[in-house]
């Protein structure tokens, strides 16, 4: 345990906001697979979510992946060692 971080939980990221589509595409590319994503207008899905009372679910599926990671930087001086793309590309080595 880091002496500056007792009883803390840190979320870390490379500080880039990505969509689920970008995330899954990079993950598939990282393991050398093709991913086929059906283009569905987000506005249509948000409308369907409102009609069904499931707006939070639609936001989880179609919103951006955002992590507030500044606390780790301020308290621990942490900086991401690699970008998300670099990390996903390293999956290829592990998956073989």
C-alpha positions in Angstrom: 0.0 0.0 0.0 1.2 3.5 -0.9 1.8 5.6 2.3 -0.1 8.6 0.7 -3.1 6.5 -0.1 -4.5 4.8 3.0 -8.2 3.8 2.6 -8.4 5.2 -0.9 -9.6 3.7 -4.1 -8.2 5.1 -7.3 -9.6 4.9 -10.8 -7.0 5.3 -13.5 -7.2 6.0 -17.2 -5.1 7.5 -20.0 -7.4 10.6 -19.7 -9.1 10.0 -23.1 -12.8 9.6 -23.4 -13.8 6.8 -25.8 -17.0 5.4 -27.1 -18.1 1.8 -26.6 -17.6 1.4 -30.4 -14.0 2.7 -30.2 -13.3 0.5 -27.2 -14.6 -2.7 -28.7 -12.9 -2.0 -32.0 -9.5 -1.4 -30.4 -10.0 -4.5 -28.3 -10.8 -6.7 -31.3 -7.9 -5.2 -33.2 -5.6 -5.9 -30.3 -6.4 -9.6 -30.3 -6.4 -9.8 -34.1 -10.1 -10.3 -34.6 -12.7 -8.5 -36.8 -15.7 -7.0 -35.1 -18.8 -6.1 -37.0 -20.9 -3.3 -35.5 -24.3 -2.5 -36.8 -24.7 1.3 -37.2 -27.7 2.2 -35.0 -28.4 5.9 -34.5 -27.8 6.8 -30.8 -30.7 9.3 -31.0 -33.0 6.4 -32.0 -31.8 4.3 -29.1 -32.2 7.1 -26.6 -35.8 7.6 -27.8 -36.5 3.9 -27.4 -34.8 4.0 -23.9 -37.1 6.9 -22.9 -40.2 5.1 -24.2 -39.2 2.0 -22.2 -38.1 3.8 -19.1 -34.5 2.5 -19.6 -32.6 5.7 -20.2 -29.8 4.8 -17.8 -29.2 1.5 -19.6 -29.1 3.1 -23.0 -26.5 5.6 -21.7 -24.4 2.8 -20.3 -24.5 1.0 -23.7 -24.2 4.0 -26.0 -22.5 6.7 -23.9 -18.8 7.4 -23.6 -16.5 5.6 -21.2 -15.2 8.3 -18.8 -13.1 7.8 -15.8 -12.1 10.7 -13.5 -8.5 9.8 -12.7 -7.1 13.1 -11.5 -7.0 12.0 -7.8 -4.3 9.3 -8.6 -2.2 12.0 -10.3 -2.6 14.5 -7.5 -2.1 12.1 -4.5 0.3 9.6 -6.0 1.9 11.5 -8.9 0.6 8.7 -11.2 0.7 9.1 -14.9 -0.5 6.5 -17.4 2.5 4.5 -18.7 0.7 3.7 -22.0 -2.3 4.8 -24.0 -5.4 2.7 -24.2 -4.5 1.8 -27.8 -1.0 0.7 -26.8 -2.5 -1.5 -24.1 -5.0 -3.0 -26.5 -2.3 -3.7 -29.0 -0.3 -5.6 -26.3 -3.3 -8.0 -26.0 -2.2 -9.6 -29.3 1.0 -10.9 -27.6 -1.0 -12.3 -24.7 -3.8 -14.0 -26.7 -1.4 -16.1 -28.9 
